[in-house]
Amino acid sequence: MSDISTKYLSLELENPVLIASSPLTSDIKGLVRCQDAGAGAVVLKSIFEEQIESQVEGEVLANEQYLAHSDAASYFEAVSKDYYVNRYLDLLRQAKKELSIPVIASINCTNLSTWVDYIHVFEEAGADALELNYYPIAADADTDGRTVDRRAVEFATRVRQAATKPVSIKIGYKYSSLANIIRSMDLAGVDGLVLFNRFFRPDIDIESMTLSQAANPLSSSHEYAESLRWIGLMSGEVKCDLCASTGIHSGDTVIKMLLAGAAAVQVCTAAMKDISVVGRMCDDLRSWMDRHGLDDVASFRGRLAQENMSQGGLWERTQYIKRLLGE
């Protein structure tokens, strides 16, 4: 039988199928289910600094009659933040105790100093690696694209310097020069990049006239194309591991990502609908490898990366008419 083990972020994995940060990885029961289903590793449900700040603000307002003194308010706020962080640390420690597969902590912060603080405490709690969600909304019209890009690279540099464990950064694809950002983060020393983050989209409830999130945050099986393109374009140009995310719903898609050069894939929506899909993905990968006489993942990973193809320019084609004309 073909060997589907692989390495991601210097971690030895039994297979390249990870469960992404999701409701499935938010408690120990779900994490055990992920392992039992055959996941190669798990990414804990992200801890969001913005969400903690919002919850703490609500608690401060609810108790403002007791917090008239500024020192009391500051103390209450600090204790409340510690409560939410400690809950996450408890889950991380329990996961490391209960699971035999790698556990990756996921962090989403707005302030760089907070990222660094969280990195240290999560490493001390036993995280095998760290995944940092980075997606700036450049809503200030006075901020130009070069500034946005520079800040992203500065972020990657700072977190890599601060961390002692492997670090991956989960990014979006809306940069003016995505290839440059990927290469720059690689040169900054990050161990991996997750392509791409699927962000919540705003919507409006016209009856209550309030802002809400889009009704369906789940991906479809047709949404993997951007990840596939950029992994195919960049896997041969960077040293860091590239991990595919968004639209990973079948074993066929896993195989495509590996051929393009991905070190691993992250599954969210498909696993939430049916956790047994992880086992089917692994079985499909083994069967495909057996049919093609491939002994291990390293024997074909990146075979169709741009640098390894005689017609690597195919990865850059975006216009339908060019395909028709063969230009």
GUNUGU-792470 format. One record per residue (C-alpha): residue number from 1; residue in three letters; x, y, z. Coordinates in nm, 4 decimals, decimal comma. Layout:
N
+-----+------+----------+----------+----------+
:  nr : rest :        X :        Y :        Z :
+-----+------+----------+----------+----------+
: NUM :  ALA :        X :        Y :        Z :
...
+-----+------+----------+----------+----------+
***
This chain:
327
+-----+------+----------+----------+----------+
:  nr : rest :        X :        Y :        Z :
+-----+------+----------+----------+----------+
:   1 :  MET :   0,0000 :   0,0000 :   0,0000 :
:   2 :  SER :   0,1246 :   0,3482 :  -0,0844 :
:   3 :  ASP :   0,2684 :   0,5612 :   0,1971 :
:   4 :  ILE :   0,0681 :   0,8828 :   0,2333 :
:   5 :  SER :   0,2651 :   1,0221 :   0,5282 :
:   6 :  THR :   0,4117 :   1,3679 :   0,4808 :
:   7 :  LYS :   0,5794 :   1,6556 :   0,6616 :
:   8 :  TYR :   0,4210 :   1,9940 :   0,7263 :
:   9 :  LEU :   0,5766 :   2,2711 :   0,9370 :
:  10 :  SER :   0,8504 :   2,0194 :   1,0260 :
:  11 :  LEU :   0,5807 :   1,7973 :   1,1800 :
:  12 :  GLU :   0,5572 :   1,4328 :   1,0806 :
:  13 :  LEU :   0,1996 :   1,3624 :   0,9673 :
:  14 :  GLU :   0,0394 :   1,0271 :   0,8899 :
:  15 :  ASN :  -0,1375 :   1,1936 :   0,5984 :
:  16 :  PRO :  -0,1697 :   1,5442 :   0,4476 :
:  17 :  VAL :  -0,5349 :   1,6034 :   0,5460 :
:  18 :  LEU :  -0,5729 :   1,8487 :   0,8345 :
:  19 :  ILE :  -0,8927 :   1,9664 :   0,9983 :
:  20 :  ALA :  -0,8978 :   2,3460 :   0,9775 :
:  21 :  SER :  -0,9921 :   2,5835 :   1,2552 :
:  22 :  SER :  -1,3677 :   2,5303 :   1,2861 :
:  23 :  PRO :  -1,6479 :   2,4335 :   1,5244 :
:  24 :  LEU :  -1,5147 :   2,0763 :   1,4937 :
:  25 :  THR :  -1,1954 :   2,1803 :   1,6710 :
:  26 :  SER :  -1,3509 :   2,3999 :   1,9391 :
:  27 :  ASP :  -1,3781 :   2,1330 :   2,2112 :
:  28 :  ILE :  -1,2092 :   1,8107 :   2,3079 :
:  29 :  LYS :  -1,4970 :   1,5908 :   2,1931 :
:  30 :  GLY :  -1,4761 :   1,7333 :   1,8422 :
:  31 :  LEU :  -1,0968 :   1,7070 :   1,8379 :
:  32 :  VAL :  -1,1099 :   1,3390 :   1,9304 :
:  33 :  ARG :  -1,3635 :   1,2852 :   1,6500 :
:  34 :  CYS :  -1,1208 :   1,4466 :   1,4063 :
:  35 :  GLN :  -0,8407 :   1,2153 :   1,5130 :
:  36 :  ASP :  -1,0645 :   0,9079 :   1,5024 :
:  37 :  ALA :  -1,1731 :   1,0061 :   1,1505 :
:  38 :  GLY :  -0,8099 :   0,9924 :   1,0386 :
:  39 :  ALA :  -0,6954 :   1,3555 :   1,0340 :
:  40 :  GLY :  -0,3210 :   1,4052 :   1,0007 :
:  41 :  ALA :  -0,3340 :   1,7047 :   1,2374 :
:  42 :  VAL :  -0,5829 :   1,9533 :   1,3796 :
:  43 :  VAL :  -0,5905 :   2,3312 :   1,3935 :
:  44 :  LEU :  -0,7682 :   2,4506 :   1,7058 :
:  45 :  LYS :  -1,0602 :   2,6887 :   1,6657 :
:  46 :  SER :  -0,9084 :   3,0349 :   1,6398 :
:  47 :  ILE :  -0,8925 :   3,2615 :   1,9392 :
:  48 :  PHE :  -1,0000 :   3,6079 :   1,8242 :
:  49 :  GLU :  -0,8626 :   3,9102 :   2,0059 :
:  50 :  GLU :  -1,1414 :   4,1228 :   1,8570 :
:  51 :  GLN :  -1,4085 :   3,8862 :   1,9928 :
:  52 :  ILE :  -1,2499 :   3,8814 :   2,3376 :
:  53 :  GLU :  -1,2335 :   4,2619 :   2,3396 :
:  54 :  SER :  -1,6028 :   4,2801 :   2,2476 :
:  55 :  GLN :  -1,7069 :   4,0320 :   2,5167 :
:  56 :  VAL :  -1,4978 :   4,2035 :   2,7813 :
:  57 :  GLU :  -1,6388 :   4,5439 :   2,6831 :
:  58 :  GLY :  -1,9905 :   4,4058 :   2,7276 :
:  59 :  GLU :  -1,9026 :   4,2692 :   3,0699 :
:  60 :  VAL :  -1,7492 :   4,5992 :   3,1770 :
:  61 :  LEU :  -2,0638 :   4,7866 :   3,0703 :
:  62 :  ALA :  -2,2847 :   4,5359 :   3,2530 :
:  63 :  ASN :  -2,0860 :   4,5913 :   3,5727 :
:  64 :  GLU :  -2,0058 :   4,9605 :   3,5373 :
:  65 :  GLN :  -2,1915 :   5,0479 :   3,8598 :
:  66 :  TYR :  -1,9284 :   4,8497 :   4,0489 :
:  67 :  LEU :  -1,6333 :   4,9754 :   3,8444 :
:  68 :  ALA :  -1,6474 :   5,3500 :   3,8925 :
:  69 :  HIS :  -1,2815 :   5,3590 :   3,9958 :
:  70 :  SER :  -1,0473 :   5,3416 :   3,6958 :
:  71 :  ASP :  -0,8114 :   5,0958 :   3,8677 :
:  72 :  ALA :  -1,1021 :   4,8619 :   3,9393 :
:  73 :  ALA :  -1,2181 :   4,8796 :   3,5789 :
:  74 :  SER :  -0,8674 :   4,8069 :   3,4493 :
:  75 :  TYR :  -0,8298 :   4,5125 :   3,6863 :
:  76 :  PHE :  -1,1692 :   4,3695 :   3,5879 :
:  77 :  GLU :  -1,0843 :   4,4044 :   3,2194 :
:  78 :  ALA :  -0,7489 :   4,2279 :   3,2604 :
:  79 :  VAL :  -0,9011 :   3,9425 :   3,4607 :
:  80 :  SER :  -1,1796 :   3,8983 :   3,2054 :
:  81 :  LYS :  -0,9296 :   3,8756 :   2,9186 :
:  82 :  ASP :  -0,7242 :   3,6238 :   3,1125 :
:  83 :  TYR :  -1,0361 :   3,4125 :   3,1607 :
:  84 :  TYR :  -1,0938 :   3,3703 :   2,7861 :
:  85 :  VAL :  -0,7269 :   3,3099 :   2,7108 :
:  86 :  ASN :  -0,7004 :   3,0545 :   2,9906 :
:  87 :  ARG :  -1,0033 :   2,8680 :   2,8567 :
:  88 :  TYR :  -0,8221 :   2,8335 :   2,5256 :
:  89 :  LEU :  -0,5039 :   2,7234 :   2,6995 :
:  90 :  ASP :  -0,7000 :   2,4589 :   2,8896 :
:  91 :  LEU :  -0,8342 :   2,3230 :   2,5594 :
:  92 :  LEU :  -0,4842 :   2,3213 :   2,4117 :
:  93 :  ARG :  -0,3386 :   2,1342 :   2,7085 :
:  94 :  GLN :  -0,6241 :   1,8835 :   2,7073 :
:  95 :  ALA :  -0,5832 :   1,8284 :   2,3345 :
:  96 :  LYS :  -0,2125 :   1,7601 :   2,3759 :
:  97 :  LYS :  -0,2953 :   1,5108 :   2,6504 :
:  98 :  GLU :  -0,5741 :   1,3302 :   2,4629 :
:  99 :  LEU :  -0,4487 :   1,3322 :   2,1025 :
: 100 :  SER :  -0,1545 :   1,1598 :   1,9395 :
: 101 :  ILE :  -0,1618 :   1,3773 :   1,6243 :
: 102 :  PRO :  -0,0084 :   1,7275 :   1,6063 :
: 103 :  VAL :  -0,2101 :   2,0148 :   1,7519 :
: 104 :  ILE :  -0,1734 :   2,3588 :   1,5929 :
: 105 :  ALA :  -0,2922 :   2,6655 :   1,7844 :
: 106 :  SER :  -0,4710 :   2,9319 :   1,5788 :
: 107 :  ILE :  -0,4587 :   3,3007 :   1,6677 :
: 108 :  ASN :  -0,6364 :   3,6023 :   1,5215 :
: 109 :  CYS :  -0,5270 :   3,9347 :   1,6703 :
: 110 :  THR :  -0,5455 :   4,2996 :   1,5740 :
: 111 :  ASN :  -0,2466 :   4,4301 :   1,7710 :
: 112 :  LEU :   0,1027 :   4,3015 :   1,7016 :
: 113 :  SER :   0,1991 :   4,3113 :   2,0690 :
: 114 :  THR :  -0,0968 :   4,0844 :   2,1486 :
: 115 :  TRP :   0,0114 :   3,8357 :   1,8826 :
: 116 :  VAL :   0,3533 :   3,8111 :   2,0421 :
: 117 :  ASP :   0,2094 :   3,7650 :   2,3924 :
: 118 :  TYR :  -0,0257 :   3,4908 :   2,2718 :
: 119 :  ILE :   0,2508 :   3,3146 :   2,0795 :
: 120 :  HIS :   0,4552 :   3,2734 :   2,3954 :
: 121 :  VAL :   0,1768 :   3,1396 :   2,6159 :
: 122 :  PHE :   0,0530 :   2,8960 :   2,3496 :
: 123 :  GLU :   0,4031 :   2,7627 :   2,2957 :
: 124 :  GLU :   0,4415 :   2,7109 :   2,6695 :
: 125 :  ALA :   0,1085 :   2,5254 :   2,6764 :
: 126 :  GLY :   0,2451 :   2,2709 :   2,4284 :
: 127 :  ALA :   0,1251 :   2,3744 :   2,0824 :
: 128 :  ASP :   0,3170 :   2,1824 :   1,8153 :
: 129 :  ALA :   0,2960 :   2,4807 :   1,5807 :
: 130 :  LEU :   0,1156 :   2,8121 :   1,5430 :
: 131 :  GLU :  -0,1176 :   2,9365 :   1,2719 :
: 132 :  LEU :  -0,1680 :   3,3117 :   1,2598 :
: 133 :  ASN :  -0,4614 :   3,4617 :   1,0717 :
: 134 :  TYR :  -0,3607 :   3,7820 :   0,8975 :
: 135 :  TYR :  -0,5995 :   3,9842 :   0,6839 :
: 136 :  PRO :  -0,5899 :   4,3639 :   0,6965 :
: 137 :  ILE :  -0,8945 :   4,5509 :   0,5699 :
: 138 :  ALA :  -0,7318 :   4,8495 :   0,3992 :
: 139 :  ALA :  -1,0374 :   5,0723 :   0,4413 :
: 140 :  ASP :  -0,8374 :   5,3925 :   0,4909 :
: 141 :  ALA :  -0,8108 :   5,5583 :   0,1498 :
: 142 :  ASP :  -0,4956 :   5,7397 :   0,2649 :
: 143 :  THR :  -0,3140 :   5,4073 :   0,3017 :
: 144 :  ASP :  -0,1592 :   5,2946 :  -0,0248 :
: 145 :  GLY :  -0,0912 :   4,9394 :  -0,1370 :
: 146 :  ARG :   0,2800 :   4,9538 :  -0,0668 :
: 147 :  THR :   0,2089 :   5,0400 :   0,2965 :
: 148 :  VAL :  -0,0336 :   4,7472 :   0,3286 :
: 149 :  ASP :   0,2245 :   4,5108 :   0,1799 :
: 150 :  ARG :   0,5066 :   4,6467 :   0,3957 :
: 151 :  ARG :   0,3021 :   4,5962 :   0,7117 :
: 152 :  ALA :   0,2266 :   4,2374 :   0,6122 :
: 153 :  VAL :   0,5951 :   4,1587 :   0,5702 :
: 154 :  GLU :   0,6823 :   4,3379 :   0,8949 :
: 155 :  PHE :   0,4192 :   4,1275 :   1,0686 :
: 156 :  ALA :   0,5667 :   3,8049 :   0,9303 :
: 157 :  THR :   0,9154 :   3,9106 :   1,0352 :
: 158 :  ARG :   0,8144 :   4,0017 :   1,3910 :
: 159 :  VAL :   0,6148 :   3,6879 :   1,4602 :
: 160 :  ARG :   0,8865 :   3,4636 :   1,3180 :
: 161 :  GLN :   1,1423 :   3,6327 :   1,5422 :
: 162 :  ALA :   0,9156 :   3,5962 :   1,8451 :
: 163 :  ALA :   0,8226 :   3,2291 :   1,7997 :
: 164 :  THR :   1,0306 :   2,9249 :   1,8832 :
: 165 :  LYS :   0,7825 :   2,6751 :   1,7331 :
: 166 :  PRO :   0,6980 :   2,6473 :   1,3610 :
: 167 :  VAL :   0,4792 :   2,9346 :   1,2390 :
: 168 :  SER :   0,2347 :   2,9431 :   0,9489 :
: 169 :  ILE :   0,0384 :   3,2464 :   0,8373 :
: 170 :  LYS :  -0,3076 :   3,2137 :   0,6873 :
: 171 :  ILE :  -0,3573 :   3,4924 :   0,4357 :
: 172 :  GLY :  -0,6130 :   3,6210 :   0,1876 :
: 173 :  TYR :  -0,5441 :   3,6568 :  -0,1829 :
: 174 :  LYS :  -0,6398 :   4,0216 :  -0,2383 :
: 175 :  TYR :  -0,2975 :   4,1788 :  -0,2678 :
: 176 :  SER :  -0,1767 :   4,3828 :  -0,5628 :
: 177 :  SER :   0,1176 :   4,1437 :  -0,6012 :
: 178 :  LEU :   0,0376 :   3,8201 :  -0,4247 :
: 179 :  ALA :   0,3503 :   3,6513 :  -0,5589 :
: 180 :  ASN :   0,5644 :   3,9210 :  -0,3992 :
: 181 :  ILE :   0,3853 :   3,8897 :  -0,0641 :
: 182 :  ILE :   0,4263 :   3,5115 :  -0,0615 :
: 183 :  ARG :   0,7946 :   3,5337 :  -0,1504 :
: 184 :  SER :   0,8577 :   3,8150 :   0,1009 :
: 185 :  MET :   0,6930 :   3,6212 :   0,3843 :
: 186 :  ASP :   0,8992 :   3,3197 :   0,2863 :
: 187 :  LEU :   1,2172 :   3,5289 :   0,3003 :
: 188 :  ALA :   1,1041 :   3,6565 :   0,6416 :
: 189 :  GLY :   1,1418 :   3,2983 :   0,7592 :
: 190 :  VAL :   0,7863 :   3,1768 :   0,8139 :
: 191 :  ASP :   0,7591 :   2,7993 :   0,8023 :
: 192 :  GLY :   0,4327 :   2,7854 :   0,6114 :
: 193 :  LEU :   0,1580 :   2,9808 :   0,4382 :
: 194 :  VAL :  -0,2055 :   2,8719 :   0,4246 :
: 195 :  LEU :  -0,3720 :   2,9682 :   0,0957 :
: 196 :  PHE :  -0,6315 :   3,1028 :   0,1499 :
: 197 :  ASN :  -0,8379 :   3,2332 :   0,4370 :
: 198 :  ARG :  -1,2112 :   3,2322 :   0,3614 :
: 199 :  PHE :  -1,3455 :   3,5354 :   0,5414 :
: 200 :  PHE :  -1,6911 :   3,6204 :   0,6588 :
: 201 :  ARG :  -1,8741 :   3,8463 :   0,4195 :
: 202 :  PRO :  -2,0961 :   4,1346 :   0,5326 :
: 203 :  ASP :  -2,4662 :   4,1443 :   0,4591 :
: 204 :  ILE :  -2,7642 :   4,3555 :   0,5609 :
: 205 :  ASP :  -3,0869 :   4,2394 :   0,7208 :
: 206 :  ILE :  -3,3365 :   4,4671 :   0,5443 :
: 207 :  GLU :  -3,6136 :   4,4109 :   0,8037 :
: 208 :  SER :  -3,4131 :   4,5045 :   1,1119 :
: 209 :  MET :  -3,1869 :   4,7297 :   0,9039 :
: 210 :  THR :  -2,8780 :   4,5957 :   1,0751 :
: 211 :  LEU :  -2,5441 :   4,4700 :   0,9513 :
: 212 :  SER :  -2,4993 :   4,0949 :   0,9656 :
: 213 :  GLN :  -2,2806 :   3,8218 :   0,8264 :
: 214 :  ALA :  -2,3609 :   3,6465 :   0,5002 :
: 215 :  ALA :  -2,6075 :   3,3635 :   0,5452 :
: 216 :  ASN :  -2,3806 :   3,0822 :   0,4258 :
: 217 :  PRO :  -2,0199 :   3,0898 :   0,5513 :
: 218 :  LEU :  -1,9504 :   2,7405 :   0,4147 :
: 219 :  SER :  -1,7471 :   2,6732 :   0,1033 :
: 220 :  SER :  -1,8499 :   2,4788 :  -0,2048 :
: 221 :  SER :  -1,6541 :   2,2115 :  -0,3882 :
: 222 :  HIS :  -1,5834 :   2,4570 :  -0,6727 :
: 223 :  GLU :  -1,3925 :   2,7140 :  -0,4662 :
: 224 :  TYR :  -1,0468 :   2,5587 :  -0,4726 :
: 225 :  ALA :  -0,9256 :   2,7184 :  -0,7974 :
: 226 :  GLU :  -0,7498 :   3,0229 :  -0,6483 :
: 227 :  SER :  -0,5635 :   2,8094 :  -0,3955 :
: 228 :  LEU :  -0,4685 :   2,5631 :  -0,6682 :
: 229 :  ARG :  -0,3428 :   2,8372 :  -0,9018 :
: 230 :  TRP :  -0,1229 :   3,0077 :  -0,6465 :
: 231 :  ILE :   0,0183 :   2,6887 :  -0,5049 :
: 232 :  GLY :   0,1036 :   2,5831 :  -0,8608 :
: 233 :  LEU :   0,2626 :   2,9217 :  -0,9275 :
: 234 :  MET :   0,4604 :   2,9588 :  -0,6057 :
: 235 :  SER :   0,5424 :   2,6158 :  -0,4584 :
: 236 :  GLY :   0,8570 :   2,5905 :  -0,6678 :
: 237 :  GLU :   0,9731 :   2,9396 :  -0,5728 :
: 238 :  VAL :   0,9587 :   2,9299 :  -0,1933 :
: 239 :  LYS :   1,1138 :   2,7202 :   0,0796 :
: 240 :  CYS :   0,8193 :   2,7410 :   0,3187 :
: 241 :  ASP :   0,5379 :   2,4863 :   0,3085 :
: 242 :  LEU :   0,2206 :   2,5852 :   0,1270 :
: 243 :  CYS :  -0,1055 :   2,4470 :   0,2625 :
: 244 :  ALA :  -0,4270 :   2,4542 :   0,0582 :
: 245 :  SER :  -0,7493 :   2,5764 :   0,2149 :
: 246 :  THR :  -1,1030 :   2,6528 :   0,0871 :
: 247 :  GLY :  -1,3050 :   2,4187 :  -0,1338 :
: 248 :  ILE :  -1,1288 :   2,0969 :  -0,0296 :
: 249 :  HIS :  -1,4202 :   1,8542 :  -0,0523 :
: 250 :  SER :  -1,2826 :   1,5363 :  -0,2114 :
: 251 :  GLY :  -0,9828 :   1,3119 :  -0,2511 :
: 252 :  ASP :  -0,9451 :   1,4319 :  -0,6092 :
: 253 :  THR :  -0,8950 :   1,7885 :  -0,4880 :
: 254 :  VAL :  -0,6375 :   1,6723 :  -0,2326 :
: 255 :  ILE :  -0,4439 :   1,5013 :  -0,5136 :
: 256 :  LYS :  -0,4603 :   1,8131 :  -0,7320 :
: 257 :  MET :  -0,3194 :   2,0289 :  -0,4532 :
: 258 :  LEU :  -0,0328 :   1,7870 :  -0,3896 :
: 259 :  LEU :   0,0506 :   1,7721 :  -0,7609 :
: 260 :  ALA :   0,0602 :   2,1526 :  -0,7632 :
: 261 :  GLY :   0,3070 :   2,1456 :  -0,4745 :
: 262 :  ALA :   0,1039 :   2,1736 :  -0,1532 :
: 263 :  ALA :   0,2569 :   2,0149 :   0,1553 :
: 264 :  ALA :  -0,0889 :   1,9582 :   0,3058 :
: 265 :  VAL :  -0,4536 :   2,0613 :   0,2829 :
: 266 :  GLN :  -0,7028 :   2,1904 :   0,5374 :
: 267 :  VAL :  -1,0599 :   2,0655 :   0,5362 :
: 268 :  CYS :  -1,3438 :   2,2530 :   0,7034 :
: 269 :  THR :  -1,6877 :   2,2546 :   0,5379 :
: 270 :  ALA :  -1,6718 :   1,8985 :   0,4024 :
: 271 :  ALA :  -1,5701 :   1,7621 :   0,7433 :
: 272 :  MET :  -1,8404 :   1,9602 :   0,9207 :
: 273 :  LYS :  -2,0986 :   1,8030 :   0,6906 :
: 274 :  ASP :  -1,9566 :   1,4525 :   0,7248 :
: 275 :  ILE :  -1,6407 :   1,3832 :   0,9273 :
: 276 :  SER :  -1,5929 :   1,0472 :   0,7529 :
: 277 :  VAL :  -1,4878 :   1,2391 :   0,4399 :
: 278 :  VAL :  -1,1359 :   1,2533 :   0,5861 :
: 279 :  GLY :  -1,0997 :   0,8763 :   0,5673 :
: 280 :  ARG :  -1,2377 :   0,8707 :   0,2133 :
: 281 :  MET :  -0,9900 :   1,1373 :   0,1067 :
: 282 :  CYS :  -0,7023 :   0,9310 :   0,2416 :
: 283 :  ASP :  -0,8355 :   0,6132 :   0,0786 :
: 284 :  ASP :  -0,8767 :   0,7936 :  -0,2544 :
: 285 :  LEU :  -0,5222 :   0,9264 :  -0,2306 :
: 286 :  ARG :  -0,3811 :   0,5781 :  -0,1654 :
: 287 :  SER :  -0,5834 :   0,4231 :  -0,4480 :
: 288 :  TRP :  -0,4708 :   0,6894 :  -0,6943 :
: 289 :  MET :  -0,1077 :   0,6446 :  -0,5926 :
: 290 :  ASP :  -0,1368 :   0,2667 :  -0,6306 :
: 291 :  ARG :  -0,2856 :   0,3057 :  -0,9806 :
: 292 :  HIS :   0,0025 :   0,5272 :  -1,0864 :
: 293 :  GLY :   0,2773 :   0,3250 :  -0,9197 :
: 294 :  LEU :   0,3683 :   0,5980 :  -0,6720 :
: 295 :  ASP :   0,5247 :   0,4800 :  -0,3471 :
: 296 :  ASP :   0,5080 :   0,7994 :  -0,1428 :
: 297 :  VAL :   0,3862 :   1,1581 :  -0,1537 :
: 298 :  ALA :   0,7336 :   1,2979 :  -0,2174 :
: 299 :  SER :   0,7501 :   1,1068 :  -0,5479 :
: 300 :  PHE :   0,4842 :   1,3273 :  -0,7084 :
: 301 :  ARG :   0,4356 :   1,6353 :  -0,4904 :
: 302 :  GLY :   0,4955 :   1,9440 :  -0,7014 :
: 303 :  ARG :   0,5151 :   1,7520 :  -1,0287 :
: 304 :  LEU :   0,2804 :   2,0072 :  -1,1864 :
: 305 :  ALA :   0,4249 :   2,3162 :  -1,0179 :
: 306 :  GLN :   0,5013 :   2,5880 :  -1,2701 :
: 307 :  GLU :   0,8779 :   2,5365 :  -1,2443 :
: 308 :  ASN :   0,8440 :   2,1651 :  -1,3196 :
: 309 :  MET :   0,6263 :   2,1969 :  -1,6295 :
: 310 :  SER :   0,7366 :   2,2615 :  -1,9861 :
: 311 :  GLN :   0,4190 :   2,4687 :  -2,0251 :
: 312 :  GLY :   0,4263 :   2,6332 :  -1,6840 :
: 313 :  GLY :   0,2695 :   2,9459 :  -1,8292 :
: 314 :  LEU :  -0,0649 :   2,7663 :  -1,8266 :
: 315 :  TRP :  -0,0918 :   2,8524 :  -1,4570 :
: 316 :  GLU :  -0,0983 :   3,2228 :  -1,5479 :
: 317 :  ARG :  -0,3840 :   3,2101 :  -1,7967 :
: 318 :  THR :  -0,6902 :   3,3893 :  -1,6692 :
: 319 :  GLN :  -0,8908 :   3,4922 :  -1,9728 :
: 320 :  TYR :  -1,1306 :   3,2558 :  -2,1470 :
: 321 :  ILE :  -1,0554 :   3,3929 :  -2,4937 :
: 322 :  LYS :  -0,6846 :   3,3165 :  -2,4519 :
: 323 :  ARG :  -0,7689 :   2,9533 :  -2,3858 :
: 324 :  LEU :  -0,9857 :   2,9413 :  -2,6997 :
: 325 :  LEU :  -0,7124 :   3,0885 :  -2,9168 :
: 326 :  GLY :  -0,4308 :   2,8981 :  -2,7501 :
: 327 :  GLU :  -0,2373 :   3,2196 :  -2,6928 :
+-----+------+----------+----------+----------+
***
